[in-house]
Amino acid sequence: MRVALIEDEEVLRDLYKKEFQSVGYVLDGFANGEEGLAGVKQNKYDVILLDLMLPGIDGLEILKQIKQDDKTKNTPVIILTNLGQDEVIRQGFNLGAEGYLIKSSNSFKEVVEEVQNILNKKGRTVIS
């Protein structure tokens, strides 16, 4: 399984990368909206983890562009942020997010488990 993580905090990217690698996934990290959007359009990912507060293009705009592109529109996107306001959550789901996780409320292991659950629902084989 190949995961894209669009997250501006390098420490978090590294920690998520280690956690996903421990279950046999490949994780590509992107530091800002522009890099992330270019990366998901150039490569095929099984799932995209997307922060909302990013330098450059914000996460909701990235989500909108992913879901409007024929190449990426069917790739599950899970929002991974510390923004927990109801309106932001609603907006994320309305734009096509498959999941919404609050970073501070979920361990790295729980994020991996949620990704596996969503991939299982989509009928994709998950190695654990």
Secondary structure by P-SEA (a helix, b strand, c coil): cbbbbbcccaaaaaaaaaaaaaabbbbbbbccaaaaaaaaaaccccbbbbbcccccccaaaaaaaaaacccccccbbbbbcccccaaaaaaaaaaccccccccccccaaaaaaaaaaaaaaacccccc
